[in-house]
Amino acid sequence: MDPHRRQFLQFVAASTIVAPATRAWARQLAASHEPAALASAKDALDVLDFEEPARRILPPAHWGYMASGSDANQTVRANSEAFQRIRLKPRRLIDVSKADLSTEVFGATWDTPIFVCPVGGQQAFHADGELGTARAARARRHAMVLSSVTSYPLEEVAKALGTPPWYQLYMPRKWDDTEQLVKRVEDAGCPVLVWTVDLLAGRNTPNMTRLARQDARNCQACHTQGPGVRIHLPMYEGLQGVYNPPEATWAFVDRLKKLTRMKLVLKGLDGADDARLAVEHGADGIVVSNHGGRAADTLRPTIECLPEVVEAVGGRIPVFVDGGFRRGTDIYKALALGARAVGIGRPYIWGLSAFGQEGVDRVLEILRAELTLVMRQMGTPSIREITAAHVLRG
């Protein structure tokens, strides 16, 4: 079954405005056309193979939290579909017997330009949560960005990863709390603070709410303060626990710069104007991101926003990108358009949900192998050789 048709049937099955008989029919039809389940993570041939096993194993509310976007989910789809409008232009008869995926980020050498994006509350997907993800990232030598709303404390995740991760910040609303949290992160040895700025105005997620209503479990056993309220926020212990100040301005960037010695990266910018302001206010890097389509339904895929941001910063700071990356060719296209590295989100969560650490490990293995292959096919066996000359847009 076409994935868009299956998504439509799943939407109908979860809808509260159609007749119960119609919802039951949609659930039955979608289930009858589901692909066979994976017996093990190693059976996966590409990362999309993990999506259905994850959907099957997760409760509707947990699946909805991860899979849904804002408003009509159009930006979620746009992120992935935009790669189809970028074509590759290979070169032949070049020595590609050896491939070098290493890249330099803030003075450190990464083995690969693929990093693990921050995803909150990973125990909702597997008991090992962020610890399983960190162990897989360590085994495959990938950088990891840890969410502020992690299920496990930063210090435990750092042990599992073998080094302090980058830390994604949801800024507390009280500045005193921000100071305490940033100090804790810096004391833990994190080299980079990644402030997410695309949720400061809030968001609208009706699809997530619909799927939560479909969940027949008694969630009070875990969510003692009611469904939808997080069980535990270890990084906000001793703090007020409320974050994302809507009154934040560029002056807050200045305050953060003065507060910490860590590199400061702004996550959630998608245009030239904000990119130039980020440079002016001393940001050390930018992540072009729309929160995986979960911030606002802009219909502006990140891969199409990337060139504008890269041009605006003019090489003064590195630009990273996430949103919709599913294949090595997708990653290659972003590198060709100027990204220093590419973040992976939902695919590794699918792997974690279905198989724990083994699933995350296999997702990272597949993407690295695919990127290596396309680099060779393109006649660019090292990252530094990948340029905009190797892609055609439009």
N, C-alpha and C positions, 0 to 999 in steps of 0.2 A: 504494500500500500504506500502511496505517496506520503511522505512525512507531513506535508501541509494538510492533507486530508485527515490523517490521523490526529493532528493537532486540533483540527476543527471538531472532530468527533469527541475528543477529550474535553474541549470547551463546552460542547453541547451537554455532555454527560455531567459536567459540574455546574451547569447553569441553573439558576433558581427561577428563571422566567419561562421555562418550557415545561410541558406536562411530564409527570413522573414516568409515564410509559415511554415517552420520547427519550428521556435521559437514560432509561434502562436499555432501550434499543441502541443508542449511541455507544454505551459502554460495551455491550455485547459485540457490536460490529467492530469496534476498535480492537477488542481483545482477540477476535477471531483472525485478525490479520497481523498480529504481532509476530516479529521474527523469533526464531528459536533462541532460547537463552544460552548464554556462554557457560560452558562447563568450568572454565578457569580463565583467569586474566590473560594467560599466555595464548589463548585461542583467539584473542582479538586481533583483527587485521588492520583496523584504524581506530581512532579514538571514538568515532561515532558508534562503534559496536558496544560501547559501555552505556550509552544513553538509556536504552530500553531496560537492561538489567537494573540500572539504578532506579528508574521510574517504578519498576515492579516491586522492588524491595522497600522503598521508602513509603511512609505514611503520606496521605495526600497533603497534609499541612506542611510537612518537611519538604516534599517535592515542590510544592508551590512557592515556598520561601526561596528556594534556589533557582527554579526554572522560570518564574514569572518576571515580567518586566513592568514598567509603568504604563498606565492607561491601557492602550489596546495592544501592547507587546510589539508594536511595529518597529521600534528601534532595535529590539532584540533580534528580530529577523533581518533588519537592514544591515546590522553589523556583519553578519555572515554572508548575506547575499552580495554585498558590495565587492567581495573578492572576485566574483564572476565577471566584473567589468574591468578587471586588470589582467592583461595578457603578458605572457613571458616571451622574451626574445633571446633564445639560446645562441651560444657561439660554439663552434665545433673545432676539432683537431687541436685541443689544448690539453696539456698533461694534467689529468685529474686523478692520478693514481693515489694521491694523498689529499685528505681534506682536513682543514684547520678551522674549527668552529670557535676558537677562542676570541674574546673581545675584551677591551679595556673599559672598566667602569670605575670612575672616581679613584684612579690609581691602582685598582686591583684588577687582576686578570681572571675573567670568568672562563670556564671551560666551554660554555655555550651561551648564546644570546637569548636563551629561553629561561624565564624566571617564573616562580610560582606566585600567583596573585593572592592578595589577602581575601579570604572568605571567612565570615564570622560563624561562630557556633558550630564547628565541624563535628561535635559529638552528636548533633542531630542527624548526621549521615552515617557515622560509624563510631563505635565505642572508643576507638583509639584516637579519633578526632585529629587535631593538629599534630599530635605526636606521631601518628602514622604517616601523615603528610611529610613531616620534617625528616623522618627516617628515610623515606623514599627519596626526598630531595638530596639528602646527604649521600645516599648510595649512588645516585646518578650525578652528583656534583652540580646541582642547580642552586641558584640563589633563591631565597624565600622571603616574602614579605608577610609578616604576621599581622592579622587584624586586631584592632583594639578590642573587639568583642569576641576574642578567642575563648574557647572552652577551657583551655589550660593556661596557667600563668606563663608569661614570657620566659621566666627563668627555666621552667621545665622544658619548654619548646627548644630553647637554646641548647640544652643538654642533648636533646634528641637530634638536633641538627648538627651538633658538633661545633657550632659557632653562633654568636648572636645574630639573629636575622635582622633585616630591615624591619622597621616598625611603622605600621600604618596607623595614623592618629585620627580618631574621631574626637575633636577637641571638646573637653568639658565646658559647660556653660559658665562655670565660675573660673575666673582666671587663677585663683589660688589652687584649684584642683588641677588646672593645666600645668602649673609649675610643679606640683607634686608628681604628676604622672610623667612628665617629660624628664624630671630628675631620675625617677625610677628606671626609665628606659635607658637613659644615658649611663647610669650606674651599672646597668646590666651589660654594657659594652656594645649596644647597637650602633652601627656606624651611620645609619641614615634614618631620618624621620620623614615619613611620607604622609603629609596632611591631605586628607580627602576633603575637597571643598565643594563637591557637586550635590550634597544632600543638605546643605545649610538651610534651604528654603522648604524642606520636606518633600514628600512625593506621594503619588496616588497609585495604589497597587490593587485594583479591584480583582484581578485574576488570582492573586495570592489569597485574598479574602474568600473568594468563591471556593477555592480548593480547601481552605481551612474549614469552611462550613460543611464540606463533604466528608470531613474526617470524623468517623464515628467513634473514635477512641475516647476514653475518659482521661483528658489531658491534665485534670487536676492533680493526679498522682505525681506528676513531674512539675507542671506549671502551677504551683500553689497559689500564685496571685492571679491566675486566670490564663486561658489560652492566648498565645501571642506574646506573653510577657516572658522574657528570657529567664531561664532557670538560675543562671549564675554568671556574673561578670567579674572574673577574678582580677582584671586589670583596673577595675573601678572600686575595689574594696577600700573602704575608708574615705571614699569620695562621695559626692552627692549622687553620682551615677546618671546624671542627665548630660547629654552631649549635643553637639552641633548648634552653636550659637547663631541664630539668624541675623544678629547684628554685626557679625564679623565683616571686616573690610580689609583692604590691603595693609592697613596699619597693623593688623594682627600678624601679618607676615613679618613685618619689621620687629614686632615684639618677640616672635618665635626665634628669629635670627639672633637677637640679643640674649635669649634665654639659654641657648644650647650651643655646644661645639659640634654637634652632629650635622652632617649635610642635611639640607632641607629641600625636599622634593614636593612639588604641588601636584596632586592627583585630581583629575577631573576638569582639566582645561581642554578646549577644543577649537580655539580660534586665535587669530594673529594678535588681536588687541590685547587679550589676556596674557598671551605668551610674552609679548613685549613688556607688559607690566611686571610679569614674574621676574624677568631679567633685571628690570630697573629696581625691584625691591630685594634683589639679592638671592632669589631662589637658585638652588644649585642644580635643579633638574625639573623636568615636567613629565608627567604621565598623561598622554592624550587618552582620555577615558570618558565614557558616559555611564559608568557603573554597570557595564554589561547590559545597557538598555533599561536599567532600574532607577535612573534618576528622573529624567524627563523624556517624554516621547518626542524627541526632536526630529527623528528620521534622518539624522546626520551620522552615518557610520564612521567609526573612528579611523578606519583606513583612508577614508576620503578627507578627513580633517587633518591627518598627519602631515601632508606636504605643506599646508598653510602654516602650521606651527613650526615645522622645521625651518622654513624660509624666514619666519619672523625672528627666530632666535639667532639665526645666522652663525651657527656653530659655537656660540658662546657658552652654552650649557647643553648637556645631553638630553635628548628627547626619547622617552619610552612610550609604549602604546599597549593597550589591551582592548579586548572586545571582539568576540566572534571568531577567534582563531581556532581552527579545527584541523588544519593540515600543514605539513611542512612548506607547501607552496604558499600558503597564507603568510607564514612567518617570513619566507624569502621576500615576498612582495613588500612587506613592511620595512625590512632591512634595506631594500633597494630604494625605498622612498624616504630614507633618512633616519629610521628608528635605530637607536643604539641597542635596544633589547626589547623583547616581546613578552608580555605577561599572559599566562594561561590560567583560566578560572574554572568555568563549569566542567570542562573535560576531566580534570583531575578529581573533581568532586564526584562525577559519575563513577570514576574508577574507585575512589575511596568508598562510596556507598555500596558498590557491588562486591568488592573484594578487599577492602581495607588497604593497608600499605602496599600489598601486591598489585592492586589495581592502579594506584598512583604511580608506582614504579613502571608498570607497563605503558601507561599513558605517556610518561616522559621518555621512555625508551622508543616508542613509536614516533613521536614528534621529532626526536633527535635524528633517528634513522631517516625519516622522510626529508628533513632539512638537509642532511648530508647528501642524500641522493639527488635532490633538485639542484644543490650547489654544483655537483659534478655534471649533471645534465646541462646546466647553464654555462659551463666553462668557467666557473668562478670557485675554485676549490678552497678559497679562504674568504673570511668575512670581509676583509678590507677591499676585496676585488668587486664586491657587490655594489652596483651603482644604479641610478635611475635609468641609465642607458639600457638596462636589461629588462625593463618593463614598458608596456604600452597601456595607456589609460584611455578609457572612453570606448 
